């Protein structure tokens, strides 16, 4: 831990620590659970293509903008946006909306994380019984009442405890060690899945696009997923930017994060879809897709139940990195602005997340399953409102701040720190932040809402 400029504020101790912690925020359930589930529900390869385009043309530039704003201000998101443009405090609204997004995302994210944690003992028990977990087991867990709530509460308490321990100590230590292991295990899954008879149909599903599937709502889902997966549009990456060492080259660091994140998603897809097709299942399996597929992949391997448990252990670790970063948004603000101790801030944030989280969790079962708002249950509503509305809108606002309001020499100057490549590169990137990224987001949003008709 090191304090920059004697302000008593943590920064990541090393450049590698900055990279792994940022990757730790990006990689999580978004890759392993949400990417395959949305790809399956939105028709496969065309969605993947749209998603990749959104990462390159919107996600990466917005990540660069967030990191630059965070490092320039060395403040939490609310204060960073409130102070970066002198006399324009109203932009702190980006930080406020980010606090709301963080709580909304955590509400359903911790429900799914609870399923992941629960699947560790469940896979071991199934292995001991000589059976394989199936859709009925998943349905009983997700549609239950007390069981998912207890797992969810445990997950939130664990995250709050890590966040309370402080940035460099808490975050770096957890994320640095176990991510590479997850990567290796995903490769093992892929090899098994790809050698199943009939696997080819799954690969084709993932990589042979049918462009007629690209409707307005599909494009918005792809864009929302890019924001969600890279933890953008809500101040998380701004907060992480504020912990970046002065020597970190912002654009290459962000590009590596986006590449690693995309690679993990594709690896997850390559484990899931070949298996789904080999076993004759439906790719549009919804939120249960991961939980119903992974036990099948391993069921065809010796000691499969134990590998299934290991898979969910490592997924749980990836999930913790992401949840820590989500909780860090409100906690950094509460502790720096309201001068609350980190443990108290963590407890308060955790309580708010649990309150909304109960609604999301209970909406999957009999208790609140019948309650629909705008045709969606609480789980889907929180997901849609955050990923498909708040984050893209936050992205537009961030692009306006970095591209239009911040002096160009200040923005590009931040990107140039430590950078020794061609000068034109960072200038071009700033141009994308200014023009292309916000326009693309606006077009996709308006098109999906039916205000602009593209097709
Ligand atoms: N990027 C995380 C994932 O893909 O699982 C989720 C996430 C973390 C979203 C942090 C937003 C955030 F601020």
Boltz pocket constraint, residues with backbone or C-beta under 6 A from the ligand:
constraints:
  - pocket:
      binder: B
      contacts: [[A, 25], [A, 26], [A, 27], [A, 28], [A, 29], [A, 30], [A, 31], [A, 105], [A, 227], [A, 228], [A, 229], [A, 230], [A, 231], [A, 232], [A, 234], [A, 236], [A, 237], [A, 322], [A, 323], [A, 325], [A, 326]]
      max_distance: 6.0
